[in-house]
Amino acid sequence: MARVIILYGNIDCSDLLYTSDENEIEKYMRNPGDVLFNRTKYLNYALNSQHAKDYYNRVKSDGVNQSNINAQKLGRLKYPSPPI
């Protein structure tokens, strides 16, 4: 099992976890034809892209000291699917 942290757009792998337990290794073993993807890294990339930032600037509501984007507006953000 691995714990990878994304902080300020950087990936921190300093706290990776490892196992020598054969059952755990078998449980998470990948096979030919398996497709792996990491939603967190891609979503972080997509939500911090220039396209997304331009969208946020168009739909945000400015408050006294911070801006806000409600869930409905955030849900309308269109971003491309990750490439295969």
Biopython code that builds the backbone (N, CA, C, O; Angstrom):
import numpy as np
from Bio.PDB.StructureBuilder import StructureBuilder

atoms = [
    (1, "MET", "N", (0.853, -1.159, 0.000)),
    (1, "MET", "CA", (0.000, 0.000, 0.000)),
    (1, "MET", "C", (0.908, 1.234, 0.000)),
    (1, "MET", "O", (1.918, 1.267, 0.704)),
    (2, "ALA", "N", (0.552, 2.222, -0.774)),
    (2, "ALA", "CA", (1.375, 3.425, -0.860)),
    (2, "ALA", "C", (0.559, 4.637, -0.446)),
    (2, "ALA", "O", (-0.641, 4.725, -0.704)),
    (3, "ARG", "N", (1.230, 5.547, 0.190)),
    (3, "ARG", "CA", (0.604, 6.818, 0.543)),
    (3, "ARG", "C", (1.418, 7.906, -0.132)),
    (3, "ARG", "O", (2.551, 8.192, 0.255)),
    (4, "VAL", "N", (0.825, 8.498, -1.135)),
    (4, "VAL", "CA", (1.483, 9.562, -1.882)),
    (4, "VAL", "C", (0.699, 10.837, -1.620)),
    (4, "VAL", "O", (-0.530, 10.845, -1.693)),
    (5, "ILE", "N", (1.405, 11.900, -1.317)),
    (5, "ILE", "CA", (0.761, 13.174, -1.002)),
    (5, "ILE", "C", (1.055, 14.160, -2.122)),
    (5, "ILE", "O", (2.192, 14.275, -2.580)),
    (6, "ILE", "N", (0.019, 14.871, -2.559)),
    (6, "ILE", "CA", (0.201, 15.953, -3.522)),
    (6, "ILE", "C", (0.011, 17.250, -2.749)),
    (6, "ILE", "O", (-1.059, 17.509, -2.200)),
    (7, "LEU", "N", (1.061, 18.058, -2.713)),
    (7, "LEU", "CA", (1.032, 19.289, -1.947)),
    (7, "LEU", "C", (1.576, 20.414, -2.801)),
    (7, "LEU", "O", (2.723, 20.368, -3.243)),
    (8, "TYR", "N", (0.758, 21.417, -3.030)),
    (8, "TYR", "CA", (1.134, 22.558, -3.862)),
    (8, "TYR", "C", (1.594, 22.113, -5.250)),
    (8, "TYR", "O", (2.526, 22.685, -5.815)),
    (9, "GLY", "N", (0.936, 21.092, -5.793)),
    (9, "GLY", "CA", (1.263, 20.606, -7.127)),
    (9, "GLY", "C", (2.475, 19.698, -7.195)),
    (9, "GLY", "O", (2.839, 19.246, -8.281)),
    (10, "ASN", "N", (3.112, 19.417, -6.064)),
    (10, "ASN", "CA", (4.275, 18.534, -6.042)),
    (10, "ASN", "C", (3.897, 17.188, -5.431)),
    (10, "ASN", "O", (3.053, 17.122, -4.536)),
    (11, "ILE", "N", (4.516, 16.129, -5.911)),
    (11, "ILE", "CA", (4.251, 14.784, -5.413)),
    (11, "ILE", "C", (5.293, 14.431, -4.367)),
    (11, "ILE", "O", (6.494, 14.512, -4.625)),
    (12, "ASP", "N", (4.831, 14.040, -3.185)),
    (12, "ASP", "CA", (5.713, 13.654, -2.083)),
    (12, "ASP", "C", (5.560, 12.157, -1.840)),
    (12, "ASP", "O", (4.522, 11.706, -1.356)),
    (13, "CYS", "N", (6.587, 11.394, -2.173)),
    (13, "CYS", "CA", (6.572, 9.937, -2.002)),
    (13, "CYS", "C", (7.404, 9.498, -0.807)),
    (13, "CYS", "O", (7.778, 8.329, -0.717)),
    (14, "SER", "N", (7.702, 10.408, 0.111)),
    (14, "SER", "CA", (8.597, 10.080, 1.217)),
    (14, "SER", "C", (7.962, 9.163, 2.256)),
    (14, "SER", "O", (8.666, 8.631, 3.114)),
    (15, "ASP", "N", (6.645, 8.967, 2.197)),
    (15, "ASP", "CA", (5.964, 8.155, 3.208)),
    (15, "ASP", "C", (5.344, 6.899, 2.591)),
    (15, "ASP", "O", (4.249, 6.490, 2.977)),
    (16, "LEU", "N", (6.053, 6.284, 1.623)),
    (16, "LEU", "CA", (5.535, 5.078, 0.991)),
    (16, "LEU", "C", (5.553, 3.910, 1.969)),
    (16, "LEU", "O", (6.453, 3.798, 2.801)),
    (17, "LEU", "N", (4.567, 3.056, 1.863)),
    (17, "LEU", "CA", (4.474, 1.875, 2.709)),
    (17, "LEU", "C", (4.707, 0.632, 1.859)),
    (17, "LEU", "O", (4.309, 0.591, 0.694)),
    (18, "TYR", "N", (5.341, -0.368, 2.429)),
    (18, "TYR", "CA", (5.646, -1.605, 1.722)),
    (18, "TYR", "C", (5.184, -2.788, 2.555)),
    (18, "TYR", "O", (5.006, -2.675, 3.767)),
    (19, "THR", "N", (4.992, -3.921, 1.895)),
    (19, "THR", "CA", (4.605, -5.135, 2.605)),
    (19, "THR", "C", (5.377, -6.325, 2.054)),
    (19, "THR", "O", (5.752, -6.353, 0.882)),
    (20, "SER", "N", (5.604, -7.292, 2.908)),
    (20, "SER", "CA", (6.182, -8.566, 2.463)),
    (20, "SER", "C", (5.160, -9.680, 2.658)),
    (20, "SER", "O", (5.471, -10.855, 2.464)),
    (21, "ASP", "N", (3.936, -9.308, 3.043)),
    (21, "ASP", "CA", (2.845, -10.267, 3.262)),
    (21, "ASP", "C", (2.382, -10.813, 1.913)),
    (21, "ASP", "O", (1.873, -10.066, 1.078)),
    (22, "GLU", "N", (2.559, -12.109, 1.706)),
    (22, "GLU", "CA", (2.213, -12.735, 0.420)),
    (22, "GLU", "C", (0.744, -12.559, 0.056)),
    (22, "GLU", "O", (0.418, -12.396, -1.120)),
    (23, "ASN", "N", (-0.145, -12.589, 1.040)),
    (23, "ASN", "CA", (-1.579, -12.402, 0.752)),
    (23, "ASN", "C", (-1.863, -10.991, 0.239)),
    (23, "ASN", "O", (-2.642, -10.814, -0.698)),
    (24, "GLU", "N", (-1.239, -10.000, 0.845)),
    (24, "GLU", "CA", (-1.402, -8.622, 0.389)),
    (24, "GLU", "C", (-0.828, -8.449, -1.017)),
    (24, "GLU", "O", (-1.438, -7.805, -1.871)),
    (25, "ILE", "N", (0.337, -9.022, -1.246)),
    (25, "ILE", "CA", (0.966, -8.926, -2.560)),
    (25, "ILE", "C", (0.071, -9.567, -3.617)),
    (25, "ILE", "O", (-0.119, -9.003, -4.694)),
    (26, "GLU", "N", (-0.468, -10.722, -3.319)),
    (26, "GLU", "CA", (-1.361, -11.411, -4.267)),
    (26, "GLU", "C", (-2.637, -10.605, -4.499)),
    (26, "GLU", "O", (-3.124, -10.519, -5.626)),
    (27, "LYS", "N", (-3.172, -10.022, -3.445)),
    (27, "LYS", "CA", (-4.414, -9.241, -3.539)),
    (27, "LYS", "C", (-4.267, -8.061, -4.497)),
    (27, "LYS", "O", (-5.191, -7.754, -5.250)),
    (28, "TYR", "N", (-3.107, -7.400, -4.469)),
    (28, "TYR", "CA", (-2.908, -6.204, -5.274)),
    (28, "TYR", "C", (-2.078, -6.443, -6.535)),
    (28, "TYR", "O", (-1.714, -5.489, -7.223)),
    (29, "MET", "N", (-1.778, -7.692, -6.842)),
    (29, "MET", "CA", (-1.001, -8.021, -8.032)),
    (29, "MET", "C", (-1.788, -7.636, -9.288)),
    (29, "MET", "O", (-2.975, -7.941, -9.404)),
    (30, "ARG", "N", (-1.129, -6.978, -10.204)),
    (30, "ARG", "CA", (-1.759, -6.598, -11.473)),
    (30, "ARG", "C", (-1.450, -7.666, -12.504)),
    (30, "ARG", "O", (-0.412, -8.325, -12.448)),
    (31, "ASN", "N", (-2.359, -7.825, -13.439)),
    (31, "ASN", "CA", (-2.236, -8.834, -14.483)),
    (31, "ASN", "C", (-2.231, -8.170, -15.853)),
    (31, "ASN", "O", (-2.715, -7.047, -15.998)),
    (32, "PRO", "N", (-1.687, -8.856, -16.863)),
    (32, "PRO", "CA", (-1.729, -8.286, -18.217)),
    (32, "PRO", "C", (-3.166, -7.932, -18.591)),
    (32, "PRO", "O", (-4.089, -8.716, -18.373)),
    (33, "GLY", "N", (-3.335, -6.752, -19.150)),
    (33, "GLY", "CA", (-4.668, -6.292, -19.551)),
    (33, "GLY", "C", (-5.344, -5.418, -18.507)),
    (33, "GLY", "O", (-6.331, -4.750, -18.816)),
    (34, "ASP", "N", (-4.830, -5.404, -17.261)),
    (34, "ASP", "CA", (-5.391, -4.511, -16.244)),
    (34, "ASP", "C", (-5.126, -3.067, -16.639)),
    (34, "ASP", "O", (-4.091, -2.755, -17.228)),
    (35, "VAL", "N", (-6.057, -2.201, -16.316)),
    (35, "VAL", "CA", (-5.894, -0.775, -16.572)),
    (35, "VAL", "C", (-5.818, -0.079, -15.225)),
    (35, "VAL", "O", (-6.701, -0.233, -14.382)),
    (36, "LEU", "N", (-4.759, 0.685, -15.033)),
    (36, "LEU", "CA", (-4.584, 1.419, -13.791)),
    (36, "LEU", "C", (-4.689, 2.911, -14.063)),
    (36, "LEU", "O", (-4.231, 3.396, -15.097)),
    (37, "PHE", "N", (-5.281, 3.619, -13.148)),
    (37, "PHE", "CA", (-5.313, 5.073, -13.256)),
    (37, "PHE", "C", (-5.335, 5.651, -11.858)),
    (37, "PHE", "O", (-5.722, 4.980, -10.901)),
    (38, "ASN", "N", (-4.928, 6.867, -11.750)),
    (38, "ASN", "CA", (-4.896, 7.544, -10.468)),
    (38, "ASN", "C", (-5.770, 8.776, -10.574)),
    (38, "ASN", "O", (-5.370, 9.778, -11.167)),
    (39, "ARG", "N", (-6.954, 8.707, -10.005)),
    (39, "ARG", "CA", (-7.902, 9.823, -10.092)),
    (39, "ARG", "C", (-7.365, 11.065, -9.419)),
    (39, "ARG", "O", (-7.535, 12.168, -9.939)),
    (40, "THR", "N", (-6.723, 10.915, -8.278)),
    (40, "THR", "CA", (-6.290, 12.077, -7.514)),
    (40, "THR", "C", (-5.289, 12.917, -8.289)),
    (40, "THR", "O", (-5.446, 14.136, -8.368)),
    (41, "LYS", "N", (-4.273, 12.304, -8.860)),
    (41, "LYS", "CA", (-3.263, 13.084, -9.581)),
    (41, "LYS", "C", (-3.880, 13.756, -10.776)),
    (41, "LYS", "O", (-3.611, 14.933, -11.014)),
    (42, "TYR", "N", (-4.710, 13.050, -11.553)),
    (42, "TYR", "CA", (-5.290, 13.658, -12.743)),
    (42, "TYR", "C", (-6.246, 14.780, -12.357)),
    (42, "TYR", "O", (-6.223, 15.852, -12.961)),
    (43, "LEU", "N", (-7.076, 14.540, -11.366)),
    (43, "LEU", "CA", (-8.029, 15.572, -10.963)),
    (43, "LEU", "C", (-7.296, 16.800, -10.436)),
    (43, "LEU", "O", (-7.698, 17.927, -10.727)),
    (44, "ASN", "N", (-6.247, 16.605, -9.681)),
    (44, "ASN", "CA", (-5.432, 17.729, -9.216)),
    (44, "ASN", "C", (-4.888, 18.506, -10.406)),
    (44, "ASN", "O", (-4.934, 19.736, -10.425)),
    (45, "TYR", "N", (-4.379, 17.795, -11.387)),
    (45, "TYR", "CA", (-3.850, 18.438, -12.602)),
    (45, "TYR", "C", (-4.959, 19.202, -13.325)),
    (45, "TYR", "O", (-4.771, 20.355, -13.713)),
    (46, "ALA", "N", (-6.114, 18.559, -13.506)),
    (46, "ALA", "CA", (-7.211, 19.178, -14.249)),
    (46, "ALA", "C", (-7.761, 20.413, -13.534)),
    (46, "ALA", "O", (-8.023, 21.434, -14.169)),
    (47, "LEU", "N", (-7.935, 20.321, -12.221)),
    (47, "LEU", "CA", (-8.513, 21.437, -11.479)),
    (47, "LEU", "C", (-7.545, 22.606, -11.313)),
    (47, "LEU", "O", (-7.967, 23.712, -10.975)),
    (48, "ASN", "N", (-6.257, 22.375, -11.545)),
    (48, "ASN", "CA", (-5.261, 23.444, -11.461)),
    (48, "ASN", "C", (-4.769, 23.895, -12.830)),
    (48, "ASN", "O", (-3.823, 24.677, -12.926)),
    (49, "SER", "N", (-5.402, 23.408, -13.879)),
    (49, "SER", "CA", (-4.996, 23.796, -15.232)),
    (49, "SER", "C", (-5.412, 25.236, -15.520)),
    (49, "SER", "O", (-6.269, 25.792, -14.834)),
    (50, "GLN", "N", (-4.809, 25.822, -16.518)),
    (50, "GLN", "CA", (-5.165, 27.194, -16.899)),
    (50, "GLN", "C", (-6.619, 27.263, -17.345)),
    (50, "GLN", "O", (-7.309, 28.243, -17.064)),
    (51, "HIS", "N", (-7.089, 26.231, -18.037)),
    (51, "HIS", "CA", (-8.489, 26.161, -18.474)),
    (51, "HIS", "C", (-9.429, 26.266, -17.269)),
    (51, "HIS", "O", (-10.404, 27.017, -17.303)),
    (52, "ALA", "N", (-9.134, 25.514, -16.206)),
    (52, "ALA", "CA", (-9.977, 25.538, -15.010)),
    (52, "ALA", "C", (-9.877, 26.887, -14.304)),
    (52, "ALA", "O", (-10.887, 27.425, -13.850)),
    (53, "LYS", "N", (-8.677, 27.432, -14.208)),
    (53, "LYS", "CA", (-8.506, 28.731, -13.543)),
    (53, "LYS", "C", (-9.254, 29.838, -14.269)),
    (53, "LYS", "O", (-9.819, 30.729, -13.635)),
    (54, "ASP", "N", (-9.260, 29.783, -15.600)),
    (54, "ASP", "CA", (-10.028, 30.770, -16.369)),
    (54, "ASP", "C", (-11.519, 30.635, -16.060)),
    (54, "ASP", "O", (-12.221, 31.635, -15.911)),
    (55, "TYR", "N", (-11.995, 29.398, -15.966)),
    (55, "TYR", "CA", (-13.399, 29.150, -15.632)),
    (55, "TYR", "C", (-13.719, 29.693, -14.240)),
    (55, "TYR", "O", (-14.730, 30.371, -14.059)),
    (56, "TYR", "N", (-12.870, 29.401, -13.261)),
    (56, "TYR", "CA", (-13.104, 29.887, -11.900)),
    (56, "TYR", "C", (-13.219, 31.404, -11.874)),
    (56, "TYR", "O", (-14.092, 31.956, -11.204)),
    (57, "ASN", "N", (-12.339, 32.071, -12.601)),
    (57, "ASN", "CA", (-12.366, 33.538, -12.615)),
    (57, "ASN", "C", (-13.642, 34.090, -13.234)),
    (57, "ASN", "O", (-14.087, 35.179, -12.872)),
    (58, "ARG", "N", (-14.234, 33.343, -14.168)),
    (58, "ARG", "CA", (-15.485, 33.787, -14.790)),
    (58, "ARG", "C", (-16.689, 33.608, -13.879)),
    (58, "ARG", "O", (-17.600, 34.435, -13.902)),
    (59, "VAL", "N", (-16.716, 32.536, -13.068)),
    (59, "VAL", "CA", (-17.935, 32.194, -12.322)),
    (59, "VAL", "C", (-17.863, 32.469, -10.821)),
    (59, "VAL", "O", (-18.861, 32.276, -10.126)),
    (60, "LYS", "N", (-16.738, 32.906, -10.304)),
    (60, "LYS", "CA", (-16.582, 33.095, -8.860)),
    (60, "LYS", "C", (-17.438, 34.251, -8.351)),
    (60, "LYS", "O", (-17.784, 35.173, -9.089)),
    (61, "SER", "N", (-17.765, 34.166, -7.066)),
    (61, "SER", "CA", (-18.435, 35.252, -6.356)),
    (61, "SER", "C", (-17.429, 35.793, -5.359)),
    (61, "SER", "O", (-16.910, 35.050, -4.526)),
    (62, "ASP", "N", (-17.151, 37.090, -5.443)),
    (62, "ASP", "CA", (-16.164, 37.677, -4.550)),
    (62, "ASP", "C", (-16.808, 38.084, -3.235)),
    (62, "ASP", "O", (-17.860, 38.722, -3.204)),
    (63, "GLY", "N", (-16.143, 37.695, -2.144)),
    (63, "GLY", "CA", (-16.570, 38.089, -0.803)),
    (63, "GLY", "C", (-15.627, 39.137, -0.263)),
    (63, "GLY", "O", (-14.869, 39.741, -1.022)),
    (64, "VAL", "N", (-15.660, 39.360, 1.026)),
    (64, "VAL", "CA", (-14.820, 40.377, 1.640)),
    (64, "VAL", "C", (-13.345, 40.053, 1.453)),
    (64, "VAL", "O", (-12.591, 40.885, 0.948)),
    (65, "ASN", "N", (-12.922, 38.865, 1.851)),
    (65, "ASN", "CA", (-11.512, 38.499, 1.752)),
    (65, "ASN", "C", (-11.241, 37.262, 0.926)),
    (65, "ASN", "O", (-10.090, 36.838, 0.815)),
    (66, "GLN", "N", (-12.269, 36.673, 0.345)),
    (66, "GLN", "CA", (-12.048, 35.473, -0.456)),
    (66, "GLN", "C", (-13.142, 35.306, -1.491)),
    (66, "GLN", "O", (-14.235, 35.856, -1.362)),
    (67, "SER", "N", (-12.828, 34.544, -2.507)),
    (67, "SER", "CA", (-13.799, 34.243, -3.548)),
    (67, "SER", "C", (-14.440, 32.898, -3.247)),
    (67, "SER", "O", (-13.901, 32.102, -2.478)),
    (68, "ASN", "N", (-15.585, 32.650, -3.853)),
    (68, "ASN", "CA", (-16.300, 31.401, -3.638)),
    (68, "ASN", "C", (-16.862, 30.911, -4.966)),
    (68, "ASN", "O", (-17.263, 31.703, -5.819)),
    (69, "ILE", "N", (-16.882, 29.599, -5.125)),
    (69, "ILE", "CA", (-17.535, 28.981, -6.279)),
    (69, "ILE", "C", (-18.464, 27.920, -5.717)),
    (69, "ILE", "O", (-18.012, 26.990, -5.051)),
    (70, "ASN", "N", (-19.755, 28.049, -5.977)),
    (70, "ASN", "CA", (-20.684, 27.078, -5.401)),
    (70, "ASN", "C", (-20.602, 25.737, -6.132)),
    (70, "ASN", "O", (-20.034, 25.647, -7.220)),
    (71, "ALA", "N", (-21.163, 24.719, -5.533)),
    (71, "ALA", "CA", (-21.053, 23.349, -6.050)),
    (71, "ALA", "C", (-21.653, 23.211, -7.443)),
    (71, "ALA", "O", (-21.117, 22.470, -8.268)),
    (72, "GLN", "N", (-22.748, 23.903, -7.723)),
    (72, "GLN", "CA", (-23.376, 23.803, -9.041)),
    (72, "GLN", "C", (-22.436, 24.337, -10.123)),
    (72, "GLN", "O", (-22.282, 23.721, -11.178)),
    (73, "LYS", "N", (-21.819, 25.470, -9.858)),
    (73, "LYS", "CA", (-20.890, 26.038, -10.843)),
    (73, "LYS", "C", (-19.661, 25.154, -10.993)),
    (73, "LYS", "O", (-19.181, 24.943, -12.107)),
    (74, "LEU", "N", (-19.155, 24.646, -9.901)),
    (74, "LEU", "CA", (-17.995, 23.758, -9.978)),
    (74, "LEU", "C", (-18.342, 22.492, -10.756)),
    (74, "LEU", "O", (-17.521, 21.971, -11.510)),
    (75, "GLY", "N", (-19.561, 22.005, -10.566)),
    (75, "GLY", "CA", (-20.008, 20.806, -11.284)),
    (75, "GLY", "C", (-20.140, 21.014, -12.780)),
    (75, "GLY", "O", (-20.149, 20.042, -13.536)),
    (76, "ARG", "N", (-20.241, 22.251, -13.221)),
    (76, "ARG", "CA", (-20.362, 22.545, -14.668)),
    (76, "ARG", "C", (-19.009, 22.711, -15.350)),
    (76, "ARG", "O", (-18.954, 22.894, -16.566)),
    (77, "LEU", "N", (-17.921, 22.650, -14.591)),
    (77, "LEU", "CA", (-16.594, 22.752, -15.185)),
    (77, "LEU", "C", (-16.355, 21.540, -16.082)),
    (77, "LEU", "O", (-16.467, 20.397, -15.638)),
    (78, "LYS", "N", (-16.029, 21.795, -17.327)),
    (78, "LYS", "CA", (-15.723, 20.722, -18.285)),
    (78, "LYS", "C", (-14.221, 20.612, -18.425)),
    (78, "LYS", "O", (-13.545, 21.611, -18.670)),
    (79, "TYR", "N", (-13.702, 19.436, -18.274)),
    (79, "TYR", "CA", (-12.272, 19.198, -18.514)),
    (79, "TYR", "C", (-12.124, 17.889, -19.271)),
    (79, "TYR", "O", (-12.970, 17.003, -19.148)),
    (80, "PRO", "N", (-11.075, 17.759, -20.042)),
    (80, "PRO", "CA", (-10.928, 16.591, -20.909)),
    (80, "PRO", "C", (-10.658, 15.312, -20.109)),
    (80, "PRO", "O", (-10.061, 15.343, -19.032)),
    (81, "SER", "N", (-11.108, 14.209, -20.661)),
    (81, "SER", "CA", (-10.774, 12.918, -20.065)),
    (81, "SER", "C", (-9.296, 12.652, -20.252)),
    (81, "SER", "O", (-8.709, 13.085, -21.244)),
    (82, "PRO", "N", (-8.685, 11.947, -19.314)),
    (82, "PRO", "CA", (-7.253, 11.656, -19.475)),
    (82, "PRO", "C", (-7.018, 10.769, -20.688)),
    (82, "PRO", "O", (-7.862, 9.937, -21.021)),
    (83, "PRO", "N", (-5.878, 10.939, -21.352)),
    (83, "PRO", "CA", (-5.595, 10.098, -22.501)),
    (83, "PRO", "C", (-5.376, 8.652, -22.095)),
    (83, "PRO", "O", (-4.959, 8.364, -20.973)),
    (84, "ILE", "N", (-5.661, 7.753, -23.015)),
    (84, "ILE", "CA", (-5.452, 6.318, -22.740)),
    (84, "ILE", "C", (-4.022, 6.045, -22.706)),
    (84, "ILE", "O", (-3.616, 4.903, -22.490)),
]
sb = StructureBuilder()
sb.init_structure("model")
sb.init_model(0)
sb.init_chain("A")
sb.init_seg("    ")
for serial, (resi, resn, name, xyz) in enumerate(atoms, 1):
    if name == "N":
        sb.init_residue(resn, " ", resi, " ")
    sb.init_atom(name, np.array(xyz, "f"), 0.0, 1.0, " ", f" {name:<3s}", serial, name[0])
structure = sb.get_structure()
